[in-house]
Amino acid sequence: MDGFRIGIVALQYSADHAVRAMQQVDVPTRAIVILGGTDISQESKDFLANSDVPVFTGASIVDKTILKEMVDIYVASKNHNSHLVTPYAAERGYNILFFELLNNEAAQGESRMDHLIRWLSTNVKGLGRNREITLTTEDGFTIHGNFRYPDDLGKDSRKIPGVVIAPGGRSNRYSYYRFEEEMARRGIAVVSVEQRGRGQSMMGKTVEDPEIAKLWAEDPTESPYFLDVLAGIEFLVAGRDRY
């Protein structure tokens, strides 16, 4: 079980409790499905609106009050993978709504339930795998970074493309975490490096340390940051027979 890839499916009054639970754990929930959510607090709505968690919402088109709640949550979501469904369910019971999804077609040859499961798979399962890496540059500097790769890396000897991310300014590799995930979803391996003097690549020193202060004071166009990027490229090249 990968504890960094957790999703939630909540119906009716359980929706608010599910969102409250999301706020109590350190590991972010990767996706939440809310069907016919009722009595959702403003605090929970604000949390969903301000987070980047994709939300799959749904309500019967005949239950206009709850439908408006679901539409509002969907519209407020920042994540472009959020989704809204409005199946017809003649009765208010949301177990009935859930099973309506089993039968209604979302696309040719695909039931709405297939669509829901595919959505969960994309947002929870398809994030790729990630590990921290340490690289040594040609001039002996230790560079830290992330290596994120699709789940099926190396499957059937199939090779995949690779990309190196070199953050600018004073940002670190975590600034591009969501971008890495999106690349992995699309079958691309990513190395995100923290250039010297940034993040963990400060070698345990502070910005007041003379060596780090000198790096920050230098004209970045004259600094040897290209060696940090080169180390990321060489990491991918070294594994070219694997990806």
ABEGO torsion letter per residue (X at the ends): XBAABBBBBBBEAAAAAAAAAAAABABBBABBBBBGBBGBBAAAAAAAAABABBBBBBBBAABAAAAAAAAAAAAABABAABBBBBBBBABABAAAAAAAAAABBABBGBBAAAAAAAAAAAAAAAAEBBBBBBBBBAAGBBBBBBBBBBAABGBGGBBBBBBBBBBBEABBAAAAAAAAAAAAAAGBBBBBBBBBGBEAAAGGBBAABAAAAAAAABBAAABAAAAAAAAAAAAAAAAAAAX
